[in-house]
Amino acid sequence: MTPKKNVLAVIMGGGRGTRLHPLTQERCKPAVPLAGKYRLVDIPISNCINSAINRIFLLTQFHTASLHRHIQNTFHFDPFGGGFVDILSAEQTEKSTDWYQGTADAVRRNLQHFRNFPHDFVLILSGDQLYRMDFQKIIDQHIATGADVTIAAIPFPVSKVEGLGLMRVNDDLSISQFVEKPKDPKVIDSLTLTPAVEALLANRTGEKHCLASMGIYVFNRKALADALDNTMTDFGKEVIPGLLGVKKLYAHVFEGYWEDIGTVKAFFDANLALAQPLPPFNFFDPGAPIYTQDRYLPPSKINKCQIDYAVFGDGSIIEDSTILHCVLGMRSFVRAGSVLKDVVMMGADFYESEEELLDNVKRGRPHLGVGPGSRIEHAIIDKNARIGANVKLSAHGNVDGNYPHGIIIRDGVLVVPKGVSVPDGYAL
């Protein structure tokens, strides 16, 4: 595909990522590992590349070091196509000395950087969603309708729209009303689709549907400048509602798989779903690959194991263990006699040398990975964690909160944070 020279893509890196804590304790949301070998940011960037959009800005401000390394080591474009992935962190200027105050504020502060590149349209994306989308379709519709702003929208049953921005659309998909996260059932009912629009949906059920914003916007260049010529800080809460009746707003209906990975539970569920025989998101699609860093790791080695529904990253060693419905990341070590059930294990950033392994023994510190005889269930094990021998960890029967050895239970999921060491024999 010929790169679209009239489109700039802007990926929002998010704020502190408090809902994803402790996975965001040492990294920003786009840098959180996903599906054994990827990072969340690989999804929107790959969608852009597969849609022939290769000029991409990534706006971040918290814990950006690992994200910088990943971007620099992964996305290299040839000098003839003019492509790039450029990270723009919050910076002090003569006009501002504080952090980004919201999505709209982040884009406003970087308009000066966007002006250096010729473009007619700006595609604004979220950095923490799992989906595959051809952005050419939404841009083509945007041009065909003569819209100033087009919002990607996904049909949701009325019973599942809590926490989403909803819109009322006319039969031509022009937007007549936009409400951010309504709670009143009467308001929600007033935003349900008209029969004519409902008939356009490929997958309909008996329940009424609303169109929910995916946080994906296409702006005309001038419309974006006009929309941000104020002090509004957030697109969904302020900017989009403020444009109704002022600019031409249209919805682009998307009916594929889409998951907002904004919480620990959403992250956990989305990862484990990938271990199913027919996962809702297909990483094996040859027509629209998801790109990530090539690490040149050896193939995984699995010895005498019982395995059912599992995903393994490269460079892992699994010894005589039971792995049931799990996703194991790169350089994961699971030692003999262990049982992992409903576990997302992110692996490690490095292999330990012989000297380091001997030092661990002298200091009584567990090796990287899961020690022999351990049983772990309904949990996330972050990178570089060390779990000793005969450890038993489970979220079942335990309430959310902080526990010994740095363990945290959040959204009903047990999390062993990055770099945490759990001693031999500990049980929770």
C-alpha positions, 0 to 999 in steps of 0.5 A: 500500500502507498503510505497516506501522506495526508494523515498523521497518527497520534497515539495517546500514552495515557496518564498514570495508569492507576487502574492498571497498577501494579502493572504500571508501577515501573512502566507506562500503559503502552509498555505493558507486555501482552500475549507473551511477546508483545507490548500494548503499544504494538497494537495501534502502531501495527494497525497504522502500518497495516493501514499505510499510515507510517507517520506516528506520534506517541504522547507519553509522560509517566515511566517512559524509559522502557517504552523508549527502548522498545520503540527504538529497538522495534520500529525502523522505517526505510529513508524513502517512505518518510515513516517514523514513530516519534515519542513526545513526552510532556515538556516544559515550555514558556506557556506551560510547566505542568503535566498533560491535563488530559487527552485534549490538552496533550494533543493541544501542546503538541500541535506545534510539532504536528505542523512541521509535517504536511497533513490534512487529517489527524487520526487520534488513537488510544494506546491501551486497546486490543483490536485490529482495524483498517483505518483506511475505511474510517478515513475514506468514510470521513472524506466521503461524508465531508465530516469535520470529525469522525468517531469510531463507534462499536455497538454495545448491548444496553446492559453492557454500556456502563463506563462508555461514552455513548452517542445518538446517531441519525440514519446517515450516521451523523451524530446528534448527541454525545454523552460521556459515561451516562448512568441514568437508564432513561438517558441510556435508553434515549441513546439507543439505535434507530431501527434503520441503523440497527438494521445495518449491524451484522451481528444483532441480538434481541437486546437494544444497542447503543453506539459506544465511542472507541476513543478513536477520532479522525479530525480535519486539520483545521477542525482539530485546531479550532476544537483545541482553541480553548482550555478544555482538557478531555476529548470525551468529556468536553471537546466532542460534546462541545463540537455538536452543532458547531462541526459536522460529526459522524460515527464510523461503525466497527463490529470487530473484536475490541477490548479496552485494557484499562484495568487489571481484570480486563488485562488478565481476561484479554490475555487468557482469552488468547489461549483459547482454540479460537481466540477472539483476537487472532495474532495469526492473521497473515494479512494484518500482522502485529509487529514487535521487537525481534529479540533473536531468542532460542525456541522454548523448551518444554519437558514432560509437561501436561499442557492444555490451552497455553501460549508460550513466548520464545526462550522459555524452559518449562520442566515437568509441570502442569500448565492449564489455560496460561500465557507465558512470556519470553524467558519464562522458567517453570521448574519441576512439579509446579502447577499453573492454572489461569496464569499470565506470566510475563517472563524475564528481561534476561537470563541469569549467568552461572555466577548469578545462579550460584549467588542466588543459592548463597543468598537464599534468593529464588531463581528467576521464574517459578520454583519447583513444586509451586502452585499458582492460580488466577494470577499475573506474574510480572517480569523478573519475578522470583517465586521460590519452591513449594509456594502456593498463590491464589486469588481465590478466597482473598480480598483485594489489598496488599499482602506480604512480599509485595504481592497485591490482589487487584480486581480479584486477580493476584499480582506478583509485581515486577522484580518481586521475590517470594520465599520458599514455602510461602502460601496465600 
